[in-house]
C-alpha cells in the first residue's frame, strides 16, 4: 500500500475548512481528527527532522506529540475548541515540575505548547504558547528574564521568520512581548508567538517552507521554556546561533535555485473539480459513509494521510445527481485517473 508520507504529497485545500461546519459535535470532532491529523503529522515529522538537523538534537527524546481536539468514542461530551492543532509539548517527567499554579498546586503537564494550528477560516499557522493561565509568577519572571537577556539576538530572528509576538496586559492593551513580561503585565490571554496565518491551499510550493522555518525557530524557545520549567539550564543562545547559521544557508541555496530557473512559474491551483459542486457540507457525509477510505485503492485519510475527494459516479455533465447514491470517495490520485467518461461505481 502506498502511503502519502512525503511532504510533497500533502496539501490543505480550501474545502477542508468546511469540516468546521459539521453540526453534530461528535461527527465534527472525529472528522477533524480523521481529516487533519494525518497530514498535520506528516508536516510535523518533516519539521522535526529539520529541527534535529539544525540543533543536533533528538526532539522525540524530551518532547511528545500533543493533539487537539481529543475525542473519545465513549465520552458523553467532547469539547469542541473550534480549531485543530498538532504539536509538541514536554514529556511528563518523573520529577515534579518547577512550575506551579497560582493556587500552589504543581502542573501535571508542562504548560508550554508548540503547534501547527488550523482555524475554521481555512488557515494554518505555527504557534507557541509558553504557558497558560494560572502559572506562578516565578515561571513568568524566568521566561521574561531569558527573553530580555537574548532579546537583541532573538527579536530580529523573529522578524526574519515573520513571527509576531504579543500579549495583552490586564487592561487588554496590546503590548509587544519584551515590554510586557512582568507577571503583573500578563493578562488572561497570556503570551502568544505566532507565524502568519496561511490561507488554504497550502502545500510544499506554498506555505510549508515558511511554516517550517517559523516552527524551527519557535522550537528553540519552547525547548528553553521547558528547560526552565524542569529546572535545567536553557540553551537559547546556542540554539539561536544554530538557527541563524541554518537560515543564512537555506537563503543562499534558494537564491541559487531561483537563478537557475528561467522564469518563476505561477502557482498551479487545483482545478475546479466536480467536488466543488457538491453542496457544502455534504461531502464529509460521503467521506464518513465510505469510512474515509478511497474506494479504488483503499488508502485512508487517517492511516495514509491521503487527500480524499468526492466523485460523481455518473458525471454531472451526463445528468448525474448530487444524491448520496451518486457520490463516492476517491483519493486525489485515483480521481485524476478516472476520466469523465468513466462511470464506474467502485
Ligand atoms: Zn485511491
Boltz pocket constraint, residues with backbone or C-beta under 6 A from the ligand:
constraints:
  - pocket:
      binder: B
      contacts: [[A, 294], [A, 295], [A, 296], [A, 297], [A, 298], [A, 299], [A, 330], [A, 331], [A, 332], [A, 333], [A, 334], [A, 335]]
      max_distance: 6.0
